Amino acid sequence: MPKMKTHRGAAKRFGKTATGKIKRNHAFKSHILEKKSTKRKRNLRKSAIMFKGDAQRVAKLIPYK
């Protein structure tokens, strides 16, 4: 069986924590920022842990990361 290829788009967007959970970045932080509060924008900077079902799909795309 040949090695699996990493999905490069997913590799740039997701990472794994030391315990194997999948990290993601928040959306809605690229434009139209004037109407969003400072607190909301600050919280969007932080990464988040994906939910279990979504994380299983993404884990298949980034097997070696």
PDB file of N, CA, C and O in Angstrom:
ATOM      1  N   MET A   1       0.852  -1.186   0.000  1.00  0.00           N
ATOM      2  CA  MET A   1       0.000   0.000   0.000  1.00  0.00           C
ATOM      3  C   MET A   1       0.893   1.243   0.000  1.00  0.00           C
ATOM      4  O   MET A   1       1.755   1.379   0.869  1.00  0.00           O
ATOM      5  N   PRO A   2       0.702   2.149  -0.958  1.00  0.00           N
ATOM      6  CA  PRO A   2       1.528   3.359  -0.966  1.00  0.00           C
ATOM      7  C   PRO A   2       1.138   4.305   0.166  1.00  0.00           C
ATOM      8  O   PRO A   2       0.063   4.207   0.757  1.00  0.00           O
ATOM      9  N   LYS A   3       2.052   5.215   0.436  1.00  0.00           N
ATOM     10  CA  LYS A   3       1.779   6.212   1.469  1.00  0.00           C
ATOM     11  C   LYS A   3       0.647   7.117   1.021  1.00  0.00           C
ATOM     12  O   LYS A   3       0.471   7.377  -0.169  1.00  0.00           O
ATOM     13  N   MET A   4      -0.130   7.598   2.009  1.00  0.00           N
ATOM     14  CA  MET A   4      -1.203   8.542   1.699  1.00  0.00           C
ATOM     15  C   MET A   4      -0.600   9.922   1.458  1.00  0.00           C
ATOM     16  O   MET A   4       0.419  10.281   2.048  1.00  0.00           O
ATOM     17  N   LYS A   5      -1.242  10.682   0.589  1.00  0.00           N
ATOM     18  CA  LYS A   5      -0.811  12.058   0.376  1.00  0.00           C
ATOM     19  C   LYS A   5      -1.570  12.965   1.331  1.00  0.00           C
ATOM     20  O   LYS A   5      -2.764  12.779   1.569  1.00  0.00           O
ATOM     21  N   THR A   6      -0.865  13.946   1.872  1.00  0.00           N
ATOM     22  CA  THR A   6      -1.480  14.955   2.719  1.00  0.00           C
ATOM     23  C   THR A   6      -2.239  15.938   1.838  1.00  0.00           C
ATOM     24  O   THR A   6      -1.726  16.370   0.806  1.00  0.00           O
ATOM     25  N   HIS A   7      -3.440  16.288   2.231  1.00  0.00           N
ATOM     26  CA  HIS A   7      -4.215  17.311   1.524  1.00  0.00           C
ATOM     27  C   HIS A   7      -3.609  18.659   1.897  1.00  0.00           C
ATOM     28  O   HIS A   7      -3.719  19.101   3.041  1.00  0.00           O
ATOM     29  N   ARG A   8      -2.969  19.309   0.929  1.00  0.00           N
ATOM     30  CA  ARG A   8      -2.176  20.499   1.237  1.00  0.00           C
ATOM     31  C   ARG A   8      -3.044  21.661   1.725  1.00  0.00           C
ATOM     32  O   ARG A   8      -2.610  22.440   2.573  1.00  0.00           O
ATOM     33  N   GLY A   9      -4.254  21.783   1.203  1.00  0.00           N
ATOM     34  CA  GLY A   9      -5.138  22.843   1.671  1.00  0.00           C
ATOM     35  C   GLY A   9      -5.494  22.659   3.136  1.00  0.00           C
ATOM     36  O   GLY A   9      -5.529  23.620   3.904  1.00  0.00           O
ATOM     37  N   ALA A  10      -5.758  21.411   3.518  1.00  0.00           N
ATOM     38  CA  ALA A  10      -6.097  21.120   4.915  1.00  0.00           C
ATOM     39  C   ALA A  10      -4.878  21.302   5.808  1.00  0.00           C
ATOM     40  O   ALA A  10      -5.006  21.766   6.941  1.00  0.00           O
ATOM     41  N   ALA A  11      -3.704  20.943   5.315  1.00  0.00           N
ATOM     42  CA  ALA A  11      -2.488  21.050   6.123  1.00  0.00           C
ATOM     43  C   ALA A  11      -2.187  22.501   6.492  1.00  0.00           C
ATOM     44  O   ALA A  11      -1.629  22.777   7.554  1.00  0.00           O
ATOM     45  N   LYS A  12      -2.566  23.433   5.598  1.00  0.00           N
ATOM     46  CA  LYS A  12      -2.320  24.845   5.872  1.00  0.00           C
ATOM     47  C   LYS A  12      -3.345  25.423   6.854  1.00  0.00           C
ATOM     48  O   LYS A  12      -3.089  26.450   7.482  1.00  0.00           O
ATOM     49  N   ARG A  13      -4.494  24.771   6.987  1.00  0.00           N
ATOM     50  CA  ARG A  13      -5.576  25.310   7.809  1.00  0.00           C
ATOM     51  C   ARG A  13      -5.707  24.663   9.179  1.00  0.00           C
ATOM     52  O   ARG A  13      -6.208  25.288  10.115  1.00  0.00           O
ATOM     53  N   PHE A  14      -5.267  23.435   9.304  1.00  0.00           N
ATOM     54  CA  PHE A  14      -5.457  22.683  10.540  1.00  0.00           C
ATOM     55  C   PHE A  14      -4.131  22.197  11.101  1.00  0.00           C
ATOM     56  O   PHE A  14      -3.161  22.008  10.367  1.00  0.00           O
ATOM     57  N   GLY A  15      -4.105  22.001  12.404  1.00  0.00           N
ATOM     58  CA  GLY A  15      -2.928  21.450  13.064  1.00  0.00           C
ATOM     59  C   GLY A  15      -3.372  20.457  14.119  1.00  0.00           C
ATOM     60  O   GLY A  15      -4.558  20.362  14.436  1.00  0.00           O
ATOM     61  N   LYS A  16      -2.423  19.723  14.656  1.00  0.00           N
ATOM     62  CA  LYS A  16      -2.733  18.776  15.716  1.00  0.00           C
ATOM     63  C   LYS A  16      -2.088  19.243  17.009  1.00  0.00           C
ATOM     64  O   LYS A  16      -0.991  19.801  17.008  1.00  0.00           O
ATOM     65  N   THR A  17      -2.787  19.004  18.113  1.00  0.00           N
ATOM     66  CA  THR A  17      -2.222  19.299  19.417  1.00  0.00           C
ATOM     67  C   THR A  17      -1.375  18.114  19.860  1.00  0.00           C
ATOM     68  O   THR A  17      -1.333  17.093  19.173  1.00  0.00           O
ATOM     69  N   ALA A  18      -0.709  18.236  20.981  1.00  0.00           N
ATOM     70  CA  ALA A  18       0.133  17.152  21.484  1.00  0.00           C
ATOM     71  C   ALA A  18      -0.691  15.914  21.836  1.00  0.00           C
ATOM     72  O   ALA A  18      -0.187  14.792  21.798  1.00  0.00           O
ATOM     73  N   THR A  19      -1.963  16.130  22.178  1.00  0.00           N
ATOM     74  CA  THR A  19      -2.819  14.989  22.527  1.00  0.00           C
ATOM     75  C   THR A  19      -3.542  14.422  21.317  1.00  0.00           C
ATOM     76  O   THR A  19      -4.298  13.459  21.447  1.00  0.00           O
ATOM     77  N   GLY A  20      -3.321  15.013  20.121  1.00  0.00           N
ATOM     78  CA  GLY A  20      -3.906  14.465  18.901  1.00  0.00           C
ATOM     79  C   GLY A  20      -5.205  15.117  18.472  1.00  0.00           C
ATOM     80  O   GLY A  20      -5.801  14.701  17.479  1.00  0.00           O
ATOM     81  N   LYS A  21      -5.657  16.126  19.193  1.00  0.00           N
ATOM     82  CA  LYS A  21      -6.872  16.827  18.781  1.00  0.00           C
ATOM     83  C   LYS A  21      -6.544  17.756  17.619  1.00  0.00           C
ATOM     84  O   LYS A  21      -5.391  18.145  17.430  1.00  0.00           O
ATOM     85  N   ILE A  22      -7.565  18.109  16.843  1.00  0.00           N
ATOM     86  CA  ILE A  22      -7.366  18.962  15.672  1.00  0.00           C
ATOM     87  C   ILE A  22      -7.688  20.408  16.038  1.00  0.00           C
ATOM     88  O   ILE A  22      -8.755  20.705  16.575  1.00  0.00           O
ATOM     89  N   LYS A  23      -6.733  21.310  15.732  1.00  0.00           N
ATOM     90  CA  LYS A  23      -6.909  22.743  15.975  1.00  0.00           C
ATOM     91  C   LYS A  23      -7.360  23.412  14.690  1.00  0.00           C
ATOM     92  O   LYS A  23      -6.992  22.987  13.595  1.00  0.00           O
ATOM     93  N   ARG A  24      -8.162  24.465  14.831  1.00  0.00           N
ATOM     94  CA  ARG A  24      -8.589  25.250  13.673  1.00  0.00           C
ATOM     95  C   ARG A  24      -8.582  26.720  14.051  1.00  0.00           C
ATOM     96  O   ARG A  24      -8.561  27.074  15.229  1.00  0.00           O
ATOM     97  N   ASN A  25      -8.601  27.567  13.037  1.00  0.00           N
ATOM     98  CA  ASN A  25      -8.712  29.003  13.271  1.00  0.00           C
ATOM     99  C   ASN A  25     -10.156  29.440  13.092  1.00  0.00           C
ATOM    100  O   ASN A  25     -10.937  28.754  12.433  1.00  0.00           O
ATOM    101  N   HIS A  26     -10.517  30.575  13.675  1.00  0.00           N
ATOM    102  CA  HIS A  26     -11.856  31.099  13.540  1.00  0.00           C
ATOM    103  C   HIS A  26     -12.034  31.797  12.193  1.00  0.00           C
ATOM    104  O   HIS A  26     -11.084  32.337  11.626  1.00  0.00           O
ATOM    105  N   ALA A  27     -13.258  31.774  11.699  1.00  0.00           N
ATOM    106  CA  ALA A  27     -13.609  32.500  10.480  1.00  0.00           C
ATOM    107  C   ALA A  27     -14.055  33.917  10.854  1.00  0.00           C
ATOM    108  O   ALA A  27     -14.047  34.286  12.028  1.00  0.00           O
ATOM    109  N   PHE A  28     -14.440  34.697   9.861  1.00  0.00           N
ATOM    110  CA  PHE A  28     -15.001  36.049  10.032  1.00  0.00           C
ATOM    111  C   PHE A  28     -13.995  37.039  10.614  1.00  0.00           C
ATOM    112  O   PHE A  28     -14.374  37.879  11.430  1.00  0.00           O
ATOM    113  N   LYS A  29     -12.741  36.964  10.222  1.00  0.00           N
ATOM    114  CA  LYS A  29     -11.718  37.862  10.757  1.00  0.00           C
ATOM    115  C   LYS A  29     -10.929  38.544   9.644  1.00  0.00           C
ATOM    116  O   LYS A  29      -9.862  39.102   9.902  1.00  0.00           O
ATOM    117  N   SER A  30     -11.440  38.511   8.395  1.00  0.00           N
ATOM    118  CA  SER A  30     -10.628  39.042   7.309  1.00  0.00           C
ATOM    119  C   SER A  30     -11.053  40.436   6.843  1.00  0.00           C
ATOM    120  O   SER A  30     -10.196  41.236   6.468  1.00  0.00           O
ATOM    121  N   HIS A  31     -12.346  40.747   6.856  1.00  0.00           N
ATOM    122  CA  HIS A  31     -12.789  42.085   6.423  1.00  0.00           C
ATOM    123  C   HIS A  31     -14.117  42.389   7.091  1.00  0.00           C
ATOM    124  O   HIS A  31     -14.675  41.551   7.799  1.00  0.00           O
ATOM    125  N   ILE A  32     -14.623  43.600   6.858  1.00  0.00           N
ATOM    126  CA  ILE A  32     -15.828  44.113   7.532  1.00  0.00           C
ATOM    127  C   ILE A  32     -15.635  44.039   9.047  1.00  0.00           C
ATOM    128  O   ILE A  32     -16.449  43.453   9.760  1.00  0.00           O
ATOM    129  N   LEU A  33     -14.545  44.644   9.525  1.00  0.00           N
ATOM    130  CA  LEU A  33     -14.196  44.535  10.942  1.00  0.00           C
ATOM    131  C   LEU A  33     -14.669  45.729  11.769  1.00  0.00           C
ATOM    132  O   LEU A  33     -14.655  45.664  12.998  1.00  0.00           O
ATOM    133  N   GLU A  34     -15.084  46.813  11.123  1.00  0.00           N
ATOM    134  CA  GLU A  34     -15.470  48.009  11.871  1.00  0.00           C
ATOM    135  C   GLU A  34     -16.648  47.768  12.795  1.00  0.00           C
ATOM    136  O   GLU A  34     -16.671  48.256  13.925  1.00  0.00           O
ATOM    137  N   LYS A  35     -17.620  47.020  12.316  1.00  0.00           N
ATOM    138  CA  LYS A  35     -18.839  46.812  13.106  1.00  0.00           C
ATOM    139  C   LYS A  35     -18.678  45.750  14.186  1.00  0.00           C
ATOM    140  O   LYS A  35     -19.546  45.616  15.048  1.00  0.00           O
ATOM    141  N   LYS A  36     -17.589  44.995  14.156  1.00  0.00           N
ATOM    142  CA  LYS A  36     -17.357  43.958  15.163  1.00  0.00           C
ATOM    143  C   LYS A  36     -16.641  44.566  16.365  1.00  0.00           C
ATOM    144  O   LYS A  36     -15.753  45.406  16.218  1.00  0.00           O
ATOM    145  N   SER A  37     -17.036  44.133  17.538  1.00  0.00           N
ATOM    146  CA  SER A  37     -16.458  44.706  18.751  1.00  0.00           C
ATOM    147  C   SER A  37     -15.011  44.252  18.922  1.00  0.00           C
ATOM    148  O   SER A  37     -14.590  43.239  18.363  1.00  0.00           O
ATOM    149  N   THR A  38     -14.270  45.017  19.697  1.00  0.00           N
ATOM    150  CA  THR A  38     -12.869  44.693  19.958  1.00  0.00           C
ATOM    151  C   THR A  38     -12.753  43.339  20.636  1.00  0.00           C
ATOM    152  O   THR A  38     -11.862  42.549  20.325  1.00  0.00           O
ATOM    153  N   LYS A  39     -13.666  43.079  21.568  1.00  0.00           N
ATOM    154  CA  LYS A  39     -13.640  41.802  22.275  1.00  0.00           C
ATOM    155  C   LYS A  39     -13.872  40.629  21.318  1.00  0.00           C
ATOM    156  O   LYS A  39     -13.201  39.600  21.398  1.00  0.00           O
ATOM    157  N   ARG A  40     -14.833  40.808  20.414  1.00  0.00           N
ATOM    158  CA  ARG A  40     -15.140  39.748  19.457  1.00  0.00           C
ATOM    159  C   ARG A  40     -13.949  39.473  18.546  1.00  0.00           C
ATOM    160  O   ARG A  40     -13.617  38.317  18.283  1.00  0.00           O
ATOM    161  N   LYS A  41     -13.306  40.537  18.064  1.00  0.00           N
ATOM    162  CA  LYS A  41     -12.143  40.373  17.185  1.00  0.00           C
ATOM    163  C   LYS A  41     -10.981  39.722  17.927  1.00  0.00           C
ATOM    164  O   LYS A  41     -10.257  38.903  17.362  1.00  0.00           O
ATOM    165  N   ARG A  42     -10.807  40.089  19.190  1.00  0.00           N
ATOM    166  CA  ARG A  42      -9.734  39.501  19.993  1.00  0.00           C
ATOM    167  C   ARG A  42      -9.966  38.008  20.181  1.00  0.00           C
ATOM    168  O   ARG A  42      -9.026  37.218  20.092  1.00  0.00           O
ATOM    169  N   ASN A  43     -11.208  37.619  20.440  1.00  0.00           N
ATOM    170  CA  ASN A  43     -11.511  36.203  20.637  1.00  0.00           C
ATOM    171  C   ASN A  43     -11.403  35.398  19.354  1.00  0.00           C
ATOM    172  O   ASN A  43     -11.145  34.195  19.398  1.00  0.00           O
ATOM    173  N   LEU A  44     -11.601  36.052  18.201  1.00  0.00           N
ATOM    174  CA  LEU A  44     -11.478  35.352  16.923  1.00  0.00           C
ATOM    175  C   LEU A  44     -10.017  35.036  16.584  1.00  0.00           C
ATOM    176  O   LEU A  44      -9.748  34.180  15.741  1.00  0.00           O
ATOM    177  N   ARG A  45      -9.078  35.721  17.236  1.00  0.00           N
ATOM    178  CA  ARG A  45      -7.652  35.448  16.996  1.00  0.00           C
ATOM    179  C   ARG A  45      -7.238  34.081  17.512  1.00  0.00           C
ATOM    180  O   ARG A  45      -6.353  33.439  16.946  1.00  0.00           O
ATOM    181  N   LYS A  46      -7.875  33.640  18.583  1.00  0.00           N
ATOM    182  CA  LYS A  46      -7.467  32.393  19.235  1.00  0.00           C
ATOM    183  C   LYS A  46      -7.898  31.195  18.401  1.00  0.00           C
ATOM    184  O   LYS A  46      -8.909  31.252  17.700  1.00  0.00           O
ATOM    185  N   SER A  47      -7.138  30.121  18.478  1.00  0.00           N
ATOM    186  CA  SER A  47      -7.527  28.903  17.782  1.00  0.00           C
ATOM    187  C   SER A  47      -8.556  28.158  18.616  1.00  0.00           C
ATOM    188  O   SER A  47      -8.727  28.423  19.806  1.00  0.00           O
ATOM    189  N   ALA A  48      -9.243  27.214  17.963  1.00  0.00           N
ATOM    190  CA  ALA A  48     -10.284  26.438  18.634  1.00  0.00           C
ATOM    191  C   ALA A  48     -10.049  24.965  18.348  1.00  0.00           C
ATOM    192  O   ALA A  48      -9.380  24.608  17.379  1.00  0.00           O
ATOM    193  N   ILE A  49     -10.602  24.119  19.196  1.00  0.00           N
ATOM    194  CA  ILE A  49     -10.528  22.675  18.998  1.00  0.00           C
ATOM    195  C   ILE A  49     -11.770  22.245  18.220  1.00  0.00           C
ATOM    196  O   ILE A  49     -12.882  22.664  18.541  1.00  0.00           O
ATOM    197  N   MET A  50     -11.586  21.422  17.213  1.00  0.00           N
ATOM    198  CA  MET A  50     -12.713  20.972  16.394  1.00  0.00           C
ATOM    199  C   MET A  50     -13.557  19.957  17.148  1.00  0.00           C
ATOM    200  O   MET A  50     -13.070  19.255  18.035  1.00  0.00           O
ATOM    201  N   PHE A  51     -14.830  19.892  16.779  1.00  0.00           N
ATOM    202  CA  PHE A  51     -15.715  18.885  17.337  1.00  0.00           C
ATOM    203  C   PHE A  51     -15.329  17.505  16.798  1.00  0.00           C
ATOM    204  O   PHE A  51     -14.726  17.387  15.731  1.00  0.00           O
ATOM    205  N   LYS A  52     -15.684  16.480  17.543  1.00  0.00           N
ATOM    206  CA  LYS A  52     -15.203  15.125  17.279  1.00  0.00           C
ATOM    207  C   LYS A  52     -15.515  14.635  15.859  1.00  0.00           C
ATOM    208  O   LYS A  52     -14.640  14.099  15.180  1.00  0.00           O
ATOM    209  N   GLY A  53     -16.748  14.819  15.421  1.00  0.00           N
ATOM    210  CA  GLY A  53     -17.142  14.327  14.103  1.00  0.00           C
ATOM    211  C   GLY A  53     -16.391  14.999  12.975  1.00  0.00           C
ATOM    212  O   GLY A  53     -15.941  14.339  12.038  1.00  0.00           O
ATOM    213  N   ASP A  54     -16.252  16.332  13.066  1.00  0.00           N
ATOM    214  CA  ASP A  54     -15.515  17.071  12.044  1.00  0.00           C
ATOM    215  C   ASP A  54     -14.036  16.723  12.095  1.00  0.00           C
ATOM    216  O   ASP A  54     -13.379  16.622  11.059  1.00  0.00           O
ATOM    217  N   ALA A  55     -13.516  16.540  13.300  1.00  0.00           N
ATOM    218  CA  ALA A  55     -12.090  16.255  13.461  1.00  0.00           C
ATOM    219  C   ALA A  55     -11.720  14.923  12.825  1.00  0.00           C
ATOM    220  O   ALA A  55     -10.617  14.780  12.297  1.00  0.00           O
ATOM    221  N   GLN A  56     -12.616  13.950  12.865  1.00  0.00           N
ATOM    222  CA  GLN A  56     -12.326  12.651  12.258  1.00  0.00           C
ATOM    223  C   GLN A  56     -12.168  12.779  10.746  1.00  0.00           C
ATOM    224  O   GLN A  56     -11.303  12.136  10.152  1.00  0.00           O
ATOM    225  N   ARG A  57     -13.002  13.608  10.125  1.00  0.00           N
ATOM    226  CA  ARG A  57     -12.889  13.819   8.662  1.00  0.00           C
ATOM    227  C   ARG A  57     -11.582  14.516   8.320  1.00  0.00           C
ATOM    228  O   ARG A  57     -10.912  14.138   7.359  1.00  0.00           O
ATOM    229  N   VAL A  58     -11.213  15.532   9.097  1.00  0.00           N
ATOM    230  CA  VAL A  58      -9.998  16.296   8.805  1.00  0.00           C
ATOM    231  C   VAL A  58      -8.756  15.453   9.084  1.00  0.00           C
ATOM    232  O   VAL A  58      -7.750  15.583   8.387  1.00  0.00           O
ATOM    233  N   ALA A  59      -8.819  14.597  10.090  1.00  0.00           N
ATOM    234  CA  ALA A  59      -7.666  13.764  10.433  1.00  0.00           C
ATOM    235  C   ALA A  59      -7.256  12.866   9.279  1.00  0.00           C
ATOM    236  O   ALA A  59      -6.074  12.555   9.130  1.00  0.00           O
ATOM    237  N   LYS A  60      -8.211  12.443   8.462  1.00  0.00           N
ATOM    238  CA  LYS A  60      -7.884  11.620   7.298  1.00  0.00           C
ATOM    239  C   LYS A  60      -7.131  12.418   6.239  1.00  0.00           C
ATOM    240  O   LYS A  60      -6.358  11.854   5.464  1.00  0.00           O
ATOM    241  N   LEU A  61      -7.356  13.734   6.206  1.00  0.00           N
ATOM    242  CA  LEU A  61      -6.699  14.578   5.208  1.00  0.00           C
ATOM    243  C   LEU A  61      -5.269  14.921   5.610  1.00  0.00           C
ATOM    244  O   LEU A  61      -4.436  15.202   4.747  1.00  0.00           O
ATOM    245  N   ILE A  62      -4.973  14.901   6.910  1.00  0.00           N
ATOM    246  CA  ILE A  62      -3.626  15.257   7.384  1.00  0.00           C
ATOM    247  C   ILE A  62      -3.052  14.099   8.226  1.00  0.00           C
ATOM    248  O   ILE A  62      -2.858  14.248   9.432  1.00  0.00           O
ATOM    249  N   PRO A  63      -2.785  12.955   7.591  1.00  0.00           N
ATOM    250  CA  PRO A  63      -2.374  11.775   8.360  1.00  0.00           C
ATOM    251  C   PRO A  63      -1.012  11.903   9.039  1.00  0.00           C
ATOM    252  O   PRO A  63      -0.783  11.272  10.071  1.00  0.00           O
ATOM    253  N   TYR A  64      -0.106  12.703   8.482  1.00  0.00           N
ATOM    254  CA  TYR A  64       1.265  12.727   9.026  1.00  0.00           C
ATOM    255  C   TYR A  64       1.581  14.003   9.775  1.00  0.00           C
ATOM    256  O   TYR A  64       2.710  14.177  10.233  1.00  0.00           O
ATOM    257  N   LYS A  65       0.627  14.895   9.911  1.00  0.00           N
ATOM    258  CA  LYS A  65       0.902  16.168  10.565  1.00  0.00           C
ATOM    259  C   LYS A  65       0.823  16.032  12.060  1.00  0.00           C
ATOM    260  O   LYS A  65       1.027  17.010  12.780  1.00  0.00           O
TER     261      LYS A  65
END
